[in-house]
Amino acid sequence: MKVAVFSTRSYDRQFLDVANQAANSPHELEYFETKLNEKTASLANGFSCVCIFVNDVANAATLKSLAEQGTKLIALRCAGYNMIDMQAASELGLKIVRVPAYSPYAVAEHAVGLILMLNRKLNKAYNRVRDDNFTLDGLLGFDLHNSTIGVIGTGKIGTIFAQIMQGFGCHLLGYDVYPNEHFSGIAGAKYVDLPELLAKSDIISLHCPLLPSTHHLINRDTIEQMKQGVMLINTSRGQLVDTRAVIDGIKTGQIGYVGLDVYEEEEDLFFQDHSDNVIQDDTFQLLQSFQNVVITAHQAFFTKNALTAIAQTTIDNISSWEQGTELTNEVKLS
Ligand code: NAD
């Protein structure tokens, strides 16, 4: 089957080619570096399948163009599907498949990495030693042992994250609209309501999906309810957080540390080299100017293990649709 693969980087080709060549009947993959949006949808003319990633724009207009050009299947190389207008996809008869789980360890471990970076100021320490400055002033950290970690969203990633933090000797508070026994079964973990989690946590880590109900879950009001000097970690989706409210929280000292792998307006920044450009996003520039903020560019998923699994599941999803077998990873309009 002809597949137009958008937002392709060299590593996507590398892993998708391996998985595709191992398939019983390999597909015709055509790679485009550009993102999918209303303007670039015409590139997929005549492709039955379009394969996209987190920052592609599959709104109603884009989906309409794709459907008119003969696309029947949209294969997401990710778990989240907030970039798809599901209502429009359903009306146009487009099937959507995704990769519901690849390596939850990759994302959970990255969240822990951000915590350790901030907690022990490793970013500053690294640069200082490279500068032959071996002083410790300004590098004072705190023990994770005995601190309280608030986990918002205790699904696959949130639970693994909690298990790792349990190993540090932390107390674990969880909040989820659908509590599960995987999280509550962790020694020392308990579910609380959101206000209690906000009020008692030293570190809050977001692991819930982006939905209308979770958009700006972290806002002026919820920040006010947090402990003074709290650490906020977001490896989930940028729009869970009202960035301007976080900036104000940093300025007043209400928020003591911020570790982000995702950013509200990352769509025009992340996965691209802007080192020769003047970044026009003043909010992002201000955010990254703070000493107590660490940002990575949506790389939490980026391990060999995860990319292998993403490529394998994506090719399997496309093959299942082509062969008319059950689409186990279909996303349906709820
Ligand atoms: P999951 O579906 O296993 O878990 C999500 C959990 O959030 C579920 O338990 C669900 O009940 C809960 N939830 C839903 N609405 C909620 C709400 N309003 N408040 C609190 N909890 C709520 O998903 P997962 O595999 O653990 O992934 C979590 C998120 O991580 C994804 O939605 C995605 O946005 C993000 N993610 C980021 C990266 C990255 O590279 N940074 C990679 C993969 C996933």
Residues whose N, C-alpha, C, O or C-beta is under 5 A from the ligand:
A	BS01	NAD	A79 G80 P100 V107 I152 G153 T154 G155 K156 I157 G158 Y175 D176 V177 Y178 H207 C208 P209 L210 S213 T214 T235 S236 R237 D261 H298 Q299 A300 F301
